[in-house]
Amino acid sequence: MNDFLTTDFRAQPYWWDAAPLTTASASSLGSSYDAVIVGSGLTGLRAALTLLRAGRTVVVIESAEPGFGASRRNAGFLGRVLKKSYLELKAAEGPEKAAATYRELDEAYQSTLQFIADEGIECSADRCGRFVGATSTTHYDLFAKQLELMKRDLGFEFHMISRSDQHKEMQTDAYVGGAVIPDSGSLHPGLYHKGLLERVVAAGGLVIDHCEVTRIQRDTSGQLVVTTNRGVTKAHDVVIATNGYTPRHFKWHARRVIPFTGYMAATEELPPDTLRQLLPMRRTVIDTNLNIDFFRPAPDSARLLFGGDTGSGVADITEIGKRLRSRLIRVLPSLSKVRFSHIWTGSCAGTFDMMPHVGGHDGIWFGLGYNFAGVPMGTHFGHKIGQQILGLPEGRSVFQTNRFPTFPLYDGRPWFVPYLMRAFDWQDRRMAARPTSKSAARERSAVRDGHV
């Protein structure tokens, strides 16, 4: 056993301790349903619940156990998250599109918390706030500019933290200050998914596990015929909700998502005073790099949960542990002797335009490509898809467009992801090496004064 692993170490998500995987609610397919949903993650289950409560018959098909994928593997962060910044989007698409996009991000976040409260799902959902640590003065200046612009245009609150004050947020010298987003949140993703699954089953939904969809086609009557390794069924609507686990034989969808592997670990139980010293405000933490590191206190124990090295392509659990340990100690050197109780991976998905997409193609619905925003956007898109199937105008989304880009010759095999992440690292180093310019202060002043 490696000396940085506990004696009871588990190579599985920490979240599964409180929300272990279970078998599905049904064992065989019926002949037909109003809707077949492929994937039992947050998107699929939320779509199923919306349809079931409108009186539709629904089956959810899962290739593994319900909750095996990213829905019970992610970090449980909640917020208005988009890989493409507001400033970039405003420059590329114009102020109206940028504002509409970020307002819907906020809608996704707020509605997810409201849904959890309305359903009474006990999953430690909390508006704990987020500290974003700046990895260089250039990152700090740029991020301050972004946040000032969003506050001016959209009213999203924030405040900047100087390097001398950042120990009030995190006991580290790895950053040069940062920003606090006071209303960002977090939850226990395992318990959230478990609660959502229970509500789908209680509403009459069927969930079938270890069922691989091999083909979807239309018959002469216009019905969609869904062929699986456990039989054939028909439906009026089919929802593809597979994100980072989209099989390549779903050719249209697989060509538009870029699966990548995320890595996380949980420390052994820490003395309560230690965790309070490390994260005095108990906020979630990310940094400003393109290839981020992230940290949070566990909601149900005195552990620190963290992740990073995304998309590096490493598969060996020992090597993953060594890499994560190195990243942890770089930010929090006081934890150099700490051991890990859990290490795990999960498949996420990006897109070529770094935007999530929802909609339909050839009569088949989808919500895909969350780009690190899977909990709020997966929940939000699932509900939107259900509303669209029901013909409700509320189902419209700014993320629903006819343009879902791919790349020539790409077939769903993301061989280039490790190289892309290295390019992100290079860009971060290049930005960090830039001298702080006087123009940065002038730009921030212009944003405050309404000139940008």
N, C-alpha and C positions, 0 to 999 in steps of 0.2 A: 504494500500500500504506500502511495506517495505521502510524504510528510506534510503536504499542504491539504490533505483530505481527511475528514473525520472518520472514525472507525465505522460509523453507520452511514457513510456516504452513499448517495443515490444519484445515478446518472439519469435523472428525470426531473421535470419541472417541480420547483418548490410548491407551486400552487396545487399539485396533485395530492399533497398531504391532506389538505382540507377538502379537496374536491376530486377524489379518485375517479378514474374512468369506470363506467358501468356499461353493461350490455344495453342494447336498444330495446324499444318497446314492442317491436313486431318482428316476426321471423320470415314472413313471405309477402310477396307483392300481390296486390289485387289486380284485377283486369284493367281498371281505369280509375283516374282521379281528375279532379279539376286542375290540380297543379302537381307537378313533380319537381322537387327541389333537390339539386345535386350539391351536396356539401352541408354539413351540420354545424358550421361555425355561426358566428353572430349574424352575418348577412342572411344566411339561409333560414335560421330559426326565427329571426325577426320578420322576414317576409312570410314565413309559414304562419306565425301568430296573427299577423294582420289579416291574412286570407281566411284562416280558420274562424276568427271572430266575426267575419262577414258571411259565414255560412258555407264556405267552400271546403271541398274535400282535398286533403293534402297529404302527400307522403314525402318524407325527407330521406334521401338515400346517402349513405356515408360509406366511404371505402375502407375505413378503419373503425375504431370505436368513436362514438359521439364525443367531441371535445379533444380528440387526439391532436388536432392541428393547432394553428397559431392562436385560436381563441382562448385556449387554456395554457399557452406558452409565452404570451407577450408580457411586457413589463407592467401593464395596467395603468398607463399614463392616459390622462384625459386633458384635452385642450383644443385650441384652434390651431391645428397643425397642418402645414403644407410644405413640402420640400421646396416648392417654388415660392420665393418670398413675395410679399405684397409689392415691394418696389419693382422687382423684376416683372411681375404680372402687370402692374400698372404701365410700365414702359412698353411691354409687348402687346397687351390687349386693350389698353385704355383704362381710364379711371372708373367707368361704369362697370365694366366686366370685373376688374380687380375688386371693387367694393362688393359687388354681388357675390363673388366667389368667397371672400372672407366673411361676409355676413352669413352665408350658408354653412361655412365651417363653424361659426359660432352657434348657428341653429342646431347643427349636429351635436355639438358638445352639450348645449343647454337641454336639448330634448332627450338626450341619453340619460342625463342625471334625473330629469323629470320622469322619464319612463321607469327608471329604477325605483324612484320614490313611489310612484303610482302603483307599481306592481308589488311593492313591499319586498323587493329582493335584497336580502342581507348579504352585502358583498363589500362592506367597508368603503362605500363610495363617499368621497370627501373632497371639498374644495380646499385642499391643503396649500395651494400655491406652488410655483415652480421657480427655482433659481437657475438661470442660464449663465454658466461661467464662461467668460471671454478668454480665449486661449492666446490672444495677442492684443496689443493696443489698437491695431487696425481692425480686428474683429469687433472689439469693444465699440469703436467709433461707428462702424457700419451698422451694428446691431442697434445702437442707440438711435441712429437715423431712421432705421426701419420702424422701430417702436414709436418714435415721435410722430412719424407720418401716419401710422395706424391710429394713434390716439387722436390726432387732429381730424382724420377723415371718418373714423368709425367709432371713436369713443372708448377704445380698449385701453384699460389702465395698465400702467407699469411704473416702476421706478428703478433708477440705476443705482448700483452699489459700487463704491470705490474699492480699490484693492485693500486699502487700510481697514475697511469695514466688512470685507467679505467673510471673515471668521464668524460674524453674526449669523451667516447663512450656512457656511460649510467650513470645517476646520482643515483648510488646505491653502497652500501657497502656489498651487499649480496654475491658478488663473490670475488675471490682472484686473479683477473686479467682474462685474456682470450686471444682469438685470433680474428683477423679480417680477413675475407675472402673478399677481396676487390671487386671481380667481381660477387658475388652472387646478386640475384635480387628479385624483387617482382612485383606484379600486382594486379589489381582489379579483383578477380575471377568471380564476377557476370557479369561484362561487357565483360570479355574475353569469357565466355560461351555464353552470348547473341550474341556477334559478330560471334562466330563460328556457332551457330544455324542459324543465318540469312544467312550465306554463304551456308550452306547445303540446305536450302529452295530455295535460289536463284539459286542453281545449279540443281534444279529439284527434290530434295529429299523430300519424304513424311515423316511426323512425326505424329504419332498417340499416343495420351495420354490416361491415364486410361485404358490401355490395358495390361492385365496380360497374359503372356505366360504360359500355363499349361502343354504343351507337345511338344517335338521335336522328330520326328522319320522319318525313311526313308520309302518311298513306293517302290513298286516293280520295278519302273523305275529308282530308285536311287536318286530321288528328295527328299529333306528334306521337310517334312510336319510340319508346325508350327501351333499348335492349341492354340487359345487364347479365352478369354471370349467375344471377339467381332468378332469371325469368324476364318476361317482357310485359310492359304495361303501356297504357296510352294516357294522354293528357291533352287538355286544351292549351295549357301553358307549361313551360319548363323554365326553371331558373338555374343558371350556372353561378354557383356561389363557392368557388374553389380557390380563388386567389392564388397564393403561392404554391398550391398543390394541384394546379390545373394540369390534367394529363395532356400529353402532346397530341393524342388523337382527337382532342377538341381543337382542331387545327386553327380555326379563325380566332379563338380566344387565346390559345397558347402563344400565337404569334404576336400578341399584344401585351403580354405581361412578362416581366423579367423576374423570375424567382431568385431569391438570395437567402442565405442562411444567416440568422441572427444567433448570438451566443449570450448566455446569461449564467450567473452563478449566485448562490446564496451563501453567506458566511455562516459559521457556527453561531450559536447564541452568544451575543456580546453582553458584557455587564451593562445594565441600563444607563449608567452614567456615561459610559463610552459612547453609546449611540447618541445620547443627548449632546455630547460634546462635538461629535462628528457632524450632526445635522441638528443644530439647536432649534430650528423652526419646523423640523420634520417635513420639509418640502421635498418634492421630486427635484432631481437635478439632471440637466444635460449640459453639454458644452456647445460652443459655437462652431465647431468644426463641421465640415461636410460629412465626414465619417465620425459620428459622434460616440462618445462614452456617456453612459447614463447611470444614475444611482437613485435609490429610494430606500426608506426604511420599510421593512415588512410590516403589513398592517396588523399582523396577529402574533408577532414574536419579536424578540430583540435581535433581529438579524438585519444586516445590510444586504440588499439585493442590487446587483449591478450587471452591466453588460457593455460590450464593445467589440472591436475587431470584426465588425459586420462584413460578411461577404468575402472573407479571406480564403475560403475553400478548405479549411482544416476540418478533418473528420474525426481524428483520434481524440478521445475524451481527455487523455493525459496532456496532450499538446494544447488542447483548448484551455485546460486549466492553467497551464503555465503561462499562456499568453494573457489570459484574463488576470492572473495574479500580478503579472508585470504591469498591466495597465492600472490595476487597483493601487499598487504601491506607489506608482508615479504620482497619483493624485492624493492618496492618503497614506503616506509612509508610516504612520503610526500603526497601521494594520499589517506590517511586514511579517508578523508571526501568526496571523489569523489563518484558520483552516476553513475549507469549503465543505458544506454539508450537501450541496446539490450543484450540479452543472448540467445544463441542457441546451438544446438547440431548437430552432423552429424555422419554418419556411415562410418568408414574407414575400411581397411582390411589389416591384416598382413598375413604372411605365416609361416609354421613350420620351414623353413630354413632361414627366414628373407630376402628372395630374391623375387623381382618381377618375374613374369613368363608370357611369351607370346608364342603362338603356336596354335596347333590344336590337338584335340582328337576326333577320330571317325568322322572326316569330319567337325567338328564344331570348329570354331576359338575362341580364348579368349585372353584377356589381363587382368591380375588380380594380386592382392596382392602387392600394391605399397609401403606399409611400410613407410608412411609419405612423399612419393615423388610423389603424384598423379598428380600435374599439369604438370611438364615436362615429367614424364614417361607415364602418361595417353595420352598426346598428341603424344609422340614419338611412343608408342605401337600402337595407332590407325592408324598412318601412315604406320607403319611396317606391320600391319595386312592387310591393303588395298593393299600394294605392294605384299605381299605374295599371296593374292587371285588373283592378276593380273599376277602372275608368274614371278615377277621381282626379280632379284638376290639381289637388294638393300634391300629387305625385310628381309634378314638374320639378326639375332640378337644373341649376346652372351647370352642373357637371354632365348633363345629358346633351351630347352633341353628336353630329354625324361623323365627326373626325376622331377616330381612335387609332393613332398612328402605330405603325410597325416599322420594320427595317428590312430591306431586300435580303432574301435568303435566310432570314431568321426563322427558326422552326420551333422555338420554345426552349432550346438548349442554351442556357446563359453562360457559355464558356468564357465570356469576356468580363464577367463580374469581378473576379479578383484583380484584373488589370484596371478596371474602372475605379475600384476602391483605392488602388495605388495612385491613380491619377488624382483622386480626391485628396489623398494625403499630401501629394506634391503641391496641389493648389493651396492647401492649408498652410504648408510650410512657406510657400512663396508669399502668401498674404502676411504671415507672421513676420517675415523678414523685411517687409516694407517699413520705412521710417514713418512715424506719425507726422502727418502733414498739417500745416495750418489750415489748409482748405477743409479738412474734416470738421473743425470747429465752425468754420463759416457755413458749411453745408447744414450742420445741426441747427445753427441759428436761423438759416433760411427756412428750414422746415417749421421751426417754432413760429416764425413770423408769417408763414403762409405763402412763401414764395416758391415752394416746390410742389 
